[in-house]
Amino acid sequence: MDRETSSQLFALCFDARGPVSLARFWSRFLDWETVDDPQDGIVLLPSDDTGFRLRFLPSQEQKTGQNRIHFDLTSTSLEDQQRTVDRALALGAQHIDIGQLPEEGHVVLADPEGNEFCVIGPGNNFLADCGFIGALACDGSQEVGYFWSKALGWPLVWDQDQETAIRSPHGGPKITWGGPPLAPRTGRDRLRFDLAPTADGDLRTEVDRLLSLGAKRIDTGQGDLGSVAMTDPDGNEFSVLTPR
Protein backbone atom coordinates (compact mmCIF):
# COMPACT_ATOMS: atom_id res chain seq x y z
CA MET A 1 0.00 0.00 0.00
CA ASP A 2 1.58 3.27 -1.07
CA ARG A 3 1.69 6.46 0.96
CA GLU A 4 -1.22 8.05 -0.89
CA THR A 5 -3.42 5.01 -0.29
CA SER A 6 -5.18 4.72 3.04
CA SER A 7 -7.84 2.14 2.22
CA GLN A 8 -7.71 -1.60 2.61
CA LEU A 9 -10.17 -4.12 1.20
CA PHE A 10 -11.72 -5.06 4.52
CA ALA A 11 -14.43 -7.44 3.34
CA LEU A 12 -16.56 -8.72 0.52
CA CYS A 13 -20.07 -8.00 1.76
CA PHE A 14 -23.07 -10.23 0.98
CA ASP A 15 -26.66 -9.07 1.30
CA ALA A 16 -28.58 -12.15 2.48
CA ARG A 17 -32.15 -13.03 3.35
CA GLY A 18 -30.71 -15.50 5.85
CA PRO A 19 -27.27 -14.14 6.81
CA VAL A 20 -26.65 -16.73 9.52
CA SER A 21 -27.35 -19.73 7.29
CA LEU A 22 -25.49 -18.26 4.30
CA ALA A 23 -22.46 -17.51 6.49
CA ARG A 24 -22.63 -21.10 7.76
CA PHE A 25 -22.48 -22.42 4.17
CA TRP A 26 -19.42 -20.35 3.27
CA SER A 27 -17.72 -21.02 6.60
CA ARG A 28 -18.02 -24.77 6.13
CA PHE A 29 -17.15 -24.66 2.45
CA LEU A 30 -14.05 -22.47 2.86
CA ASP A 31 -13.16 -23.67 6.39
CA TRP A 32 -13.12 -20.08 7.67
CA GLU A 33 -13.92 -19.04 11.24
CA THR A 34 -17.23 -17.28 11.93
CA VAL A 35 -17.25 -14.23 14.21
CA ASP A 36 -20.38 -12.35 15.31
CA ASP A 37 -18.92 -8.86 15.59
CA PRO A 38 -21.03 -6.16 17.31
CA GLN A 39 -19.68 -3.55 14.87
CA ASP A 40 -19.56 -5.50 11.60
CA GLY A 41 -22.20 -8.23 12.02
CA ILE A 42 -21.56 -11.81 10.92
CA VAL A 43 -18.00 -12.03 9.59
CA LEU A 44 -15.85 -14.90 8.32
CA LEU A 45 -12.12 -14.64 8.95
CA PRO A 46 -9.83 -16.12 6.27
CA SER A 47 -7.77 -19.19 7.13
CA ASP A 48 -5.40 -18.55 4.20
CA ASP A 49 -3.76 -15.60 2.42
CA THR A 50 -7.04 -14.23 1.03
CA GLY A 51 -6.46 -10.98 2.92
CA PHE A 52 -10.09 -9.88 3.30
CA ARG A 53 -13.11 -11.09 5.25
CA LEU A 54 -16.58 -12.13 4.15
CA ARG A 55 -19.37 -10.12 5.77
CA PHE A 56 -23.08 -10.98 5.77
CA LEU A 57 -25.82 -8.38 6.24
CA PRO A 58 -29.60 -8.96 6.40
CA SER A 59 -31.66 -7.89 3.40
CA GLN A 60 -35.23 -8.65 2.34
CA GLU A 61 -34.60 -7.72 -1.30
CA GLN A 62 -34.95 -10.55 -3.78
CA LYS A 63 -32.00 -11.42 -6.00
CA THR A 64 -32.70 -10.25 -9.55
CA GLY A 65 -30.26 -11.07 -12.31
CA GLN A 66 -26.71 -12.28 -12.19
CA ASN A 67 -24.30 -10.84 -9.59
CA ARG A 68 -21.58 -8.55 -10.88
CA ILE A 69 -18.97 -10.26 -8.63
CA HIS A 70 -18.31 -13.98 -8.24
CA PHE A 71 -15.56 -16.25 -6.95
CA ASP A 72 -13.32 -18.19 -9.31
CA LEU A 73 -12.06 -21.17 -7.27
CA THR A 74 -8.98 -23.11 -8.34
CA SER A 75 -8.29 -26.84 -8.71
CA THR A 76 -5.08 -28.85 -8.70
CA SER A 77 -6.54 -31.75 -10.73
CA LEU A 78 -9.82 -32.94 -12.22
CA GLU A 79 -10.32 -35.07 -9.10
CA ASP A 80 -9.71 -32.04 -6.90
CA GLN A 81 -12.23 -30.03 -8.95
CA GLN A 82 -14.83 -32.76 -8.52
CA ARG A 83 -14.19 -32.95 -4.77
CA THR A 84 -14.79 -29.20 -4.49
CA VAL A 85 -18.01 -29.46 -6.49
CA ASP A 86 -19.22 -32.41 -4.43
CA ARG A 87 -18.46 -30.62 -1.15
CA ALA A 88 -20.35 -27.51 -2.27
CA LEU A 89 -23.37 -29.56 -3.39
CA ALA A 90 -23.42 -31.49 -0.11
CA LEU A 91 -23.54 -28.18 1.80
CA GLY A 92 -26.48 -26.84 -0.20
CA ALA A 93 -25.07 -25.40 -3.45
CA GLN A 94 -26.59 -26.26 -6.82
CA HIS A 95 -25.54 -26.43 -10.46
CA ILE A 96 -26.70 -23.50 -12.60
CA ASP A 97 -26.57 -22.67 -16.29
CA ILE A 98 -25.39 -19.18 -17.25
CA GLY A 99 -24.52 -20.15 -20.81
CA GLN A 100 -21.16 -21.77 -20.06
CA LEU A 101 -19.82 -24.25 -22.62
CA PRO A 102 -18.56 -27.76 -21.69
CA GLU A 103 -15.18 -27.11 -23.31
CA GLU A 104 -14.57 -24.13 -21.00
CA GLY A 105 -13.63 -26.58 -18.27
CA HIS A 106 -15.25 -24.87 -15.30
CA VAL A 107 -18.27 -25.79 -13.22
CA VAL A 108 -20.76 -23.05 -12.39
CA LEU A 109 -22.55 -23.33 -9.06
CA ALA A 110 -24.74 -21.14 -6.88
CA ASP A 111 -24.76 -20.95 -3.09
CA PRO A 112 -28.05 -21.49 -1.18
CA GLU A 113 -29.16 -17.90 -1.93
CA GLY A 114 -28.32 -18.11 -5.63
CA ASN A 115 -24.97 -16.31 -5.61
CA GLU A 116 -22.90 -17.66 -8.51
CA PHE A 117 -19.37 -19.05 -8.24
CA CYS A 118 -17.11 -21.03 -10.56
CA VAL A 119 -14.87 -24.01 -9.85
CA ILE A 120 -12.12 -23.66 -12.44
CA GLY A 121 -10.43 -26.75 -13.88
CA PRO A 122 -6.71 -27.53 -13.45
CA GLY A 123 -4.03 -25.95 -15.60
CA ASN A 124 -5.34 -22.36 -15.55
CA ASN A 125 -2.14 -20.34 -16.01
CA PHE A 126 -3.72 -17.02 -15.06
CA LEU A 127 -4.58 -18.32 -11.57
CA ALA A 128 -1.59 -20.65 -11.25
CA ASP A 129 0.06 -18.89 -8.30
CA CYS A 130 -3.19 -18.06 -6.50
CA GLY A 131 -4.78 -19.94 -3.62
CA PHE A 132 -8.14 -21.73 -3.51
CA ILE A 133 -9.95 -18.42 -4.07
CA GLY A 134 -8.15 -17.59 -7.29
CA ALA A 135 -10.05 -14.46 -8.19
CA LEU A 136 -12.97 -12.19 -7.55
CA ALA A 137 -14.27 -12.00 -11.12
CA CYS A 138 -16.18 -8.77 -11.77
CA ASP A 139 -18.27 -7.36 -14.57
CA GLY A 140 -16.60 -4.05 -15.32
CA SER A 141 -14.79 -1.70 -17.64
CA GLN A 142 -11.10 -1.01 -18.10
CA GLU A 143 -11.65 2.36 -16.40
CA VAL A 144 -13.00 0.72 -13.28
CA GLY A 145 -9.98 -1.60 -13.12
CA TYR A 146 -7.75 1.49 -13.14
CA PHE A 147 -9.92 3.10 -10.44
CA TRP A 148 -9.62 0.14 -8.08
CA SER A 149 -5.89 -0.15 -8.69
CA LYS A 150 -5.51 3.44 -7.43
CA ALA A 151 -8.14 3.09 -4.70
CA LEU A 152 -6.47 0.04 -3.10
CA GLY A 153 -2.88 0.67 -4.15
CA TRP A 154 -2.79 -2.74 -5.86
CA PRO A 155 -0.77 -2.96 -9.08
CA LEU A 156 -2.29 -3.98 -12.39
CA VAL A 157 -1.28 -7.56 -13.20
CA TRP A 158 -3.30 -7.70 -16.44
CA ASP A 159 -4.33 -4.97 -18.88
CA GLN A 160 -5.20 -6.28 -22.33
CA ASP A 161 -8.16 -5.98 -24.73
CA GLN A 162 -10.01 -3.84 -22.12
CA GLU A 163 -9.74 -6.65 -19.56
CA THR A 164 -7.92 -5.74 -16.35
CA ALA A 165 -6.83 -7.41 -13.15
CA ILE A 166 -5.18 -6.23 -9.94
CA ARG A 167 -3.63 -8.10 -7.05
CA SER A 168 -2.43 -7.16 -3.60
CA PRO A 169 1.36 -6.92 -3.28
CA HIS A 170 0.92 -9.42 -0.41
CA GLY A 171 -0.63 -12.06 -2.66
CA GLY A 172 -4.08 -13.57 -2.34
CA PRO A 173 -6.81 -13.54 -5.00
CA LYS A 174 -6.77 -11.36 -8.09
CA ILE A 175 -9.65 -9.00 -8.79
CA THR A 176 -10.55 -9.11 -12.47
CA TRP A 177 -12.82 -7.07 -14.76
CA GLY A 178 -13.96 -8.60 -18.03
CA GLY A 179 -14.49 -5.43 -20.06
CA PRO A 180 -17.45 -4.70 -22.36
CA PRO A 181 -20.21 -5.49 -22.91
CA LEU A 182 -21.38 -4.78 -19.37
CA ALA A 183 -24.49 -6.53 -18.12
CA PRO A 184 -27.48 -4.26 -17.35
CA ARG A 185 -27.94 -3.32 -13.72
CA THR A 186 -30.80 -5.08 -11.91
CA GLY A 187 -31.43 -3.67 -8.45
CA ARG A 188 -28.99 -3.24 -5.60
CA ASP A 189 -25.59 -4.99 -5.73
CA ARG A 190 -25.90 -8.03 -3.45
CA LEU A 191 -22.12 -8.49 -3.36
CA ARG A 192 -19.97 -5.41 -2.87
CA PHE A 193 -16.65 -4.30 -1.47
CA ASP A 194 -16.22 -2.93 2.05
CA LEU A 195 -13.22 -0.63 2.27
CA ALA A 196 -11.77 0.69 5.52
CA PRO A 197 -9.07 3.28 6.17
CA THR A 198 -6.11 1.94 8.10
CA ALA A 199 -6.11 2.49 11.87
CA ASP A 200 -4.28 5.82 11.55
CA GLY A 201 -6.53 6.98 8.69
CA ASP A 202 -9.63 9.18 8.61
CA LEU A 203 -13.00 8.33 7.08
CA ARG A 204 -13.74 11.80 5.67
CA THR A 205 -10.26 12.17 4.19
CA GLU A 206 -10.54 8.76 2.57
CA VAL A 207 -13.97 9.52 1.11
CA ASP A 208 -12.58 12.75 -0.38
CA ARG A 209 -9.67 10.82 -1.91
CA LEU A 210 -12.00 8.28 -3.51
CA LEU A 211 -14.21 11.09 -4.86
CA SER A 212 -11.13 12.61 -6.48
CA LEU A 213 -10.49 9.26 -8.21
CA GLY A 214 -13.97 9.17 -9.74
CA ALA A 215 -16.21 7.61 -7.07
CA LYS A 216 -19.58 9.11 -6.11
CA ARG A 217 -21.48 9.24 -2.84
CA ILE A 218 -24.94 7.69 -2.78
CA ASP A 219 -27.84 7.51 -0.35
CA THR A 220 -28.99 3.92 0.16
CA GLY A 221 -31.68 5.01 2.62
CA GLN A 222 -30.25 2.75 5.30
CA GLY A 223 -28.65 5.46 7.43
CA ASP A 224 -25.61 3.49 8.57
CA LEU A 225 -23.56 5.87 10.71
CA GLY A 226 -20.54 3.60 10.60
CA SER A 227 -19.97 3.80 6.85
CA VAL A 228 -20.30 5.91 3.72
CA ALA A 229 -22.03 4.39 0.67
CA MET A 230 -20.37 5.11 -2.67
CA THR A 231 -20.23 3.88 -6.27
CA ASP A 232 -17.23 3.36 -8.51
CA PRO A 233 -17.08 4.78 -12.08
CA ASP A 234 -19.18 1.85 -13.38
CA GLY A 235 -21.89 2.44 -10.77
CA ASN A 236 -20.93 -0.56 -8.61
CA GLU A 237 -21.79 0.04 -4.97
CA PHE A 238 -19.22 -0.15 -2.19
CA SER A 239 -18.92 1.09 1.37
CA VAL A 240 -16.18 2.91 3.22
CA LEU A 241 -16.21 1.90 6.87
CA THR A 242 -14.64 3.64 9.84
CA PRO A 243 -10.87 3.05 10.28
CA ARG A 244 -9.80 -0.49 11.17
N, C-alpha and C positions, 0 to 999 in steps of 0.2 A: 504494500500500500504506500503510494507516494505521499509527499508532504501535503499536497493540495487535496488529497482525498481523505475524508474523515468518516466515510460510511463503510460499513461491513454488511455483507449479505447475512442477516441474522437468521432468517427462516424462509422457507417456502410455506405459505399460508394456504390452507384448504378451508373453504366454506363447506359446511357439512350439515345435513339434516340430523344426523346422529353422530356428533363429534367423538363421543366416547367409543362407540363401536367402530367407527372408521379408523380412529387412532389405534385401536386394538389390532385391527387387520394389518396396518402398516408396521406396527411394533413387532408383531409376530413374524411377518414376512421378511423384514429387514434385520430383525434381531436388535432393535434399538430400544433403549430404556424410555419408559413413559414417566413424565413428571407433570403433576398438576400444579402449575405455577400461579400464585394469586395475581400476578401482574400480567402474565402472558397467556393464561388458560392452559389447555392440554397441549403439551409439547413433547416431542420425541427427540432425544439426544443421540447424535450419531455414535456408532461404535467403531467407525472407521475414519478415513481421512476426508469424508464428505465436506466438512467445514461449516455446514449450516444445519439448522434444526428443521423439523417439520412441526407446524403449528396448526391446530384445528379449532375453528370458531363456529358457533351455532348459526345456522341460517335456514329460513323456511322457504327460500327461493328454490324453485325447481331448476334442475340442470336443463338448459336448452342449447343444443348444438355441441360441437366438439370443442374441448378445452384448447386454449392457445398455448398451453405448456403441458408437456408430458415427460415422464422418465424414459430414457433409453437404458436398459439394463444389459450388462455384458455377460457373455458365456465363454467358458474355456474349451468346450467341446459340444457336440450335438447332444451327448448324454447329459452334460451339465445344463444345457438349455432346457431339455425336457424335464429335468429335476426341478428347475426353477418354475416352469409352467405348472407342473403337477402340484408343487407346494402352494402356489398362488391359488389354483383352483380349489384345493382342499380347504383353504382359508376363507373362500367365498368369492373369489374373482370369477370372471367368465370370459369366454372367447367373444370377440366382437369383430365385425367386418366394417372397415373404413375404406375399402377399395384396394387393400394391399394385394400384391400378386404373390403366388407361391414361390416364384424364383427369387423374390427379394430376401428370403431367408430369415425373416423375423416373425415372431408371433405377437399378435396384438391382443391385449387383454384389457379388461376394465375392472376396477376395484368394486366393492359392494355398492358404492354410490355412483358408479358409471364413469369414473375418471379413468381415461385411457392411459395405458403404458405399454411399452414394447420390450420384448425379450429378444435381443439381437443375437444372431447366430455367431459361431466362432469365426475367427479370422478377419474381423473388422479392423483394418489398419488405423482408421481414424480414432478409434477408442482403445487402441492396443495397450496404452500405458495408463488407462484409467481403471478405477476400481469397479465394484459391482454396479453402482450407479455411474454409468459412463457419461451420461449427459442429461441436462435439462434441455429438451428439444422444444424450441419456441417458434410460433408463427410470427414472422417479423421481417422488417426491411433491413437493408444494409445500414441505413441511417440509425436505426435503433440499436444495432450492434455496436456502432461507434459510440452512441450515447452511453450504453451500459459499460463499455470499456473505460470511459472517462469517469462515470459515476462511481464504479467500484475500484478503479485503479488496477484492473486486470488487463493484461496485454491481449491483443488480438492474436489468436493462434491459427486463424483461417480467415481469408478475405478474398473470395474468388466467385465470379459470376453472380454477384449480389448476395451470396451466402456468406455469413460471418460466424465466427465462434470466438469466445474468450475463455480464459481459464485462470484461476487464481495462481499467483506465483508459488503458493504452497501446495499445489496439486489439487486433487479432488476432481469432481465432474467438470466437464466443459458445459458452457451454456451456448447453444447454437440457435441461429435464426436462418430460416430456409429461403428468405427472399420472396419476391412476388411469384404468383398472385397471392395476396393476403385474403384469408377467409373473412366473410362478413361477420361483424360483431353481433352477438346474440345475448343480450342481457349482461349482467355483471360478471366480471372475471371470477370464476370459482377458485382458481389457483393464481396466486400472485406473490410477488416478492415482498418481504418485510426487510427494510433496511434499518440500521441503527447506527448513529454516530458512536465512535469509540468513547470510552469512559471519560476522556478529557475533552470531548467534543461538545457541541451545543446544537440543539434541535433547530432553532431559528436560523443559525448560520448555515447549517447543512441544507435546510430547505431552500435558502437563498442561492446556495451554490448549485443545487439541482435545477432550480428555475433558470439560472444563467446558462445551463447546458441544454435547455430545451424542454424541461418538464413543465407541467402545469398543475396547479392546485385544483382540487375538486371537492365538492360537498356531497358526501355519500348519504347524508341525513342520519348518520348513526351517532354523531356527537361524541366520538371517542377522544377524551382529553389527553390520552397517553400517546397519540400519534397524529400525523398529518397525512391525509389521503392525497395522492398525486397520480398523474398519468405520465407515461413516457411519450416520446414523439409519435409513436404509433397509436396512442390512446389506451395502452395497456395500463391497468391500475396497479399501483403499489403503495405501500405505506412507509412512512419514516417514523420510527418509534423514538422514544426518549433514549438518551445515551446508555450504552450497555458496557 
